[in-house]
Amino acid sequence: MGIELELHSERPAWTEWDVWDASRATLLQGSYGHGEALAQVLALGRKGPGRLCSVAPFGDTLFDAGEAGAVLLEVPGLLPLCVNESQTVAVRDLARLLAACATTPGSYLWLMGD
């Protein structure tokens, strides 16, 4: 199971029949190559406090620009949990997109589980 990341300029469109196509209009950037490594690290961090511990590898989570700044503060706690370079890269990519979201008013970071 993996967790992919997408930064959107506004809340992504949700439709029952085709979430993927409906959300393309607001997509700013995405991260699709580190999903499994990110899910592994977040699973290790579930015991800790904060919002990242509630991210499920099988569901979707949205953070708005205000939440992203607070969640970004949790990322340094994930880095010591990384056991390989893939996981470290995944956590750094999460930090990059959280920072971009936090500095882009009205934006959302969508964490998409399998």
C-alpha positions as CSV (number, residue, x, y, z in Angstrom):
1,M,0.0,0.0,0.0
2,G,1.2,3.5,-0.8
3,I,0.3,7.1,-0.2
4,E,0.6,9.5,-3.1
5,L,0.6,13.2,-2.6
6,E,-1.0,16.0,-4.6
7,L,-1.0,19.8,-4.0
8,H,-4.1,21.5,-5.3
9,S,-4.8,25.2,-5.7
10,E,-8.2,24.7,-4.0
11,R,-10.2,21.9,-2.5
12,P,-10.1,19.0,-5.0
13,A,-13.4,18.2,-6.6
14,W,-15.0,15.0,-5.3
15,T,-17.4,13.1,-7.4
16,E,-18.7,9.6,-6.9
17,W,-18.0,8.6,-10.5
18,D,-14.6,10.0,-11.3
19,V,-12.5,11.7,-8.6
20,W,-9.3,11.6,-10.7
21,D,-10.6,13.5,-13.7
22,A,-12.6,16.0,-11.6
23,S,-9.5,17.0,-9.5
24,R,-7.1,17.6,-12.4
25,A,-8.2,21.2,-12.9
26,T,-6.8,22.3,-9.5
27,L,-3.6,20.1,-9.5
28,L,-0.4,22.2,-8.9
29,Q,2.1,19.4,-8.3
30,G,2.2,15.8,-7.2
31,S,4.5,13.1,-5.8
32,Y,3.8,9.6,-7.0
33,G,7.1,7.8,-6.7
34,H,7.5,7.3,-3.0
35,G,4.1,6.1,-1.9
36,E,5.1,2.8,-0.4
37,A,8.1,4.2,1.5
38,L,5.9,7.1,2.8
39,A,3.2,4.7,4.0
40,Q,5.9,2.6,5.8
41,V,7.2,5.6,7.7
42,L,3.8,7.0,8.6
43,A,2.9,3.5,10.0
44,L,5.9,3.7,12.3
45,G,4.9,7.2,13.4
46,R,1.3,6.2,14.3
47,K,2.2,5.9,17.9
48,G,3.2,9.5,18.2
49,P,1.1,12.6,18.7
50,G,-0.1,14.9,15.9
51,R,-2.1,14.8,12.7
52,L,0.2,12.6,10.7
53,C,-0.5,9.7,13.0
54,S,-4.0,9.6,11.7
55,V,-3.1,9.3,8.0
56,A,-4.3,5.8,6.9
57,P,-2.6,4.0,4.0
58,F,-6.0,2.9,2.7
59,G,-7.9,6.2,2.9
60,D,-7.6,9.8,1.8
61,T,-6.6,12.8,4.0
62,L,-6.8,16.5,3.1
63,F,-4.8,19.2,4.8
64,D,-5.6,22.8,4.0
65,A,-3.0,25.6,3.9
66,G,-3.4,26.4,7.6
67,E,-3.2,22.8,8.7
68,A,-0.2,22.1,6.5
69,G,2.0,24.5,8.5
70,A,1.2,22.7,11.7
71,V,1.7,19.3,10.2
72,L,5.0,20.4,8.7
73,L,6.3,20.7,12.3
74,E,5.7,17.0,12.8
75,V,8.0,16.0,9.9
76,P,11.3,16.2,11.9
77,G,10.0,13.5,14.2
78,L,9.6,11.1,11.2
79,L,13.1,11.4,9.9
80,P,14.7,9.3,12.7
81,L,12.1,6.6,11.9
82,C,13.5,6.2,8.4
83,V,15.4,3.0,7.9
84,N,16.6,3.6,4.3
85,E,17.1,6.3,1.7
86,S,13.8,5.7,0.0
87,Q,11.9,6.5,3.2
88,T,14.1,9.6,3.9
89,V,13.4,10.8,0.3
90,A,9.6,10.2,0.8
91,V,9.5,12.2,4.1
92,R,11.5,15.0,2.5
93,D,9.1,15.1,-0.4
94,L,6.2,15.2,2.1
95,A,7.9,18.1,3.8
96,R,8.4,20.0,0.5
97,L,4.7,19.7,-0.4
98,L,3.5,20.6,3.1
99,A,5.7,23.7,2.9
100,A,4.3,24.6,-0.5
101,C,0.8,24.1,0.7
102,A,1.4,26.2,3.8
103,T,2.6,29.1,1.7
104,T,-0.1,28.9,-0.9
105,P,-3.3,30.4,0.4
106,G,-6.4,28.4,-0.4
107,S,-4.5,25.3,-1.3
108,Y,-4.9,21.7,-0.1
109,L,-2.5,18.8,0.2
110,W,-4.2,15.5,-0.7
111,L,-2.7,12.3,0.7
112,M,-4.2,9.5,-1.3
113,G,-4.0,6.0,0.1
114,D,-4.5,2.8,-1.9
